Amino acid sequence: MKALLSLISVVLLPLSAIAVDAIDKKVVVDMLNARRAAYLAGDPAPLIRSASPDITVTIISSIVEGPAGTRQMRMPQYAPFLKEAFANTEYYAYQFKGVKAQIADDGQSAKVFVDIEEEARVQGLPVTAEKALVISLILKDGDVKVASLTEKIENVDAGARFKSKPEPVEPTGGAGQTSVKIGQ
């Protein structure tokens, strides 16, 4: 069960390959595409590097150990948690069901809301789950860093039949708020 929890609780962090002056819609879309690439590569190292050193991670699920199904971690706990999850995952795919980003007027921070359907094989067991993520981004010395993230895991089904394939991220705009519509 620990391996299952590790897999479905993995929240990939945005990646910053190039210094940026401000967080905008393109930065958010690039971050989401980088999440997909990191999962497919099976390497948590770039994800760990993109986190702020004082990141707070909160995972909410009925299968999480902790008070009321909540587990909080800081980087010293989160980095090994990610490494274990990747080590126990034989297959992983996800489909974005919805994304919205609230970007500060000065472009120095953003809050990204992501809904995902996941499929995975963890130690031979097929698993599906739905996640709602809230990722708080900050811009620090030209790098986009994750300051905090909250992940709510729902509808976990071990032994499930896989049904989806990953799709690329496509941006859309909205008045006063940047939103990204992903998958259908």
N, C-alpha and C positions, 0 to 999 in steps of 0.2 A: 504494500500500500504506500510505503514511503516513496518508492520509485514513481508510482502513479501520481502521487501528490507533487513530486518534484517536476514531473513533465508538465502537468496541466497548470502548474503555478508559475511556469517560466514566463516572465515578462521581458521581452527583449527591449533593450534601451536604444534610443536613437543614436545614430553614428554620425560623427563629424569628420569627414575626410578633408574638407577645404575650409579655411577660415571664412567667416561671414561677418558682415557688418550689422545685420539685423535678421531676426526671425521673420519670415514671410511665408506665403503659401507654398512657394517652391521648396523652401527648407523643410516644411512639414511633409510634403509629398516625397522629397528625397529621403527623409528620415524613415518614412513608412516603407519605401522600397528597400532601403538598407536593412530594415528588420527582416524582410523576406529573404534577402540574400544571406544574412547571417544565419537564419534558421536552416536554409538549404545547405550552407557550408558546414553546419554543425560545429561551429567554433564560437564559444561564448566570450573569448578574450576581447574582441573589439567592442562587444556590448558592455563589458565591465569597464573598459577604458572610457566609454562615453558617459558614464555616470559621474555625478558630482561626488566628491569624496564624502560628503555628509548626507547622501541620499537616504530617504526614508521610503521603504517599500512596505505596503500593506496589502495582504492577501485575505480576501473574505470568501469563505466557502464552507459548506457543511462538512467537507472532508479534511479541513485544515485543523491541525491541533492548536488549541488555544482557547481563550475565553470567547464564547459566542461564535466560534468558527472563524476567528480573526487571528492572523499571525503578522507581526511586525518585525522587520529586519532592517539593519543598517548594513553598510558595505561589508564589514567583516563577516557577517553571516550570509549576505546575499551572494557574494562572489562564489563561495563553495557550493551554495545551493544551485546556482546556474550551472556550474561545472558538472555536478552530479546529475542534474536533469538532462543535459546534453549527452552525458556518458551512457545513460539508461534509455535513450530514445533511438529507435531503429528507423523510424519513419516519422515525418512531420509535415503537415500541410495545413493551411488555413485560408479562410476566405473572409475578406473584410465585408461586413454588412452595413457599416456606416461609420463615417468619421466627420467630426467637426472640430475646428480649431478656433479658439479665442486668442487672438494675438494682441498684446499690449500695443498701444499707439506708438510707443517709442521703439518697438521691435526688440526689446531686451528680454522679453519673457512671453510665454504662451502656455495655454492649457489645451491639451488635445484629448478629445473624447473618442474612443474607438470601440466599436462592437465587432467581435470576431467569432466565427465558428471554426473550431479546430478538429483535426483528425490526427491521430498519432498511433504508433505502435511502440509500446513501452514494455520491454522484456517479453516480447511476443504477444502481448495483450493489446488488441485494438481498442482505442478509446476515442470518444467524441466529447466535446464540451463547448459551451458558449461562454464568452468572456466579455465583460465591460471594463475597459481600461480608462483611467484618467492619468495622463502623463503631464507633469508640470516641467516645462523646459525653461532654462535660463541661458543667456548668452554671456560667456565668460572668456575674455581675452580672445575673441573670434571663434571660440568653439561652442557649439550647442551642447549643453549638458542637461541631464535629467536630475532635477532637484528632488522630485518625489514622484512616486507612482502608486496608484491604488488599482487593484485588480479584483473584480468580483467574478467568481467562477460559478456557473450554473449549469444545470441539465447535463451533468456528467454521466456518460454511459460507457461502462467498460464492456467490451465484447461487441461493440457496435459495428455496423457495416458502413464502410466509407462511401461518401457520395460526392465530394467536391474536388475541384482542382483549383490551385491558386490562379488569380487573375491580376494583371498589372493595375497599378494605382493611376487614376485619372483625376485631375483637379477640376473643381467647379467653383464658381464664386458666388457671393451673396453680399447684400448691402450691409455694411457695418460689421460683418463677421466673415472670416474666411472659413469655408467648409470644403471638404474633400469628399466626393462621393466615390465609393469603391465597391466593386462587385455588384452583382444583382441577384 
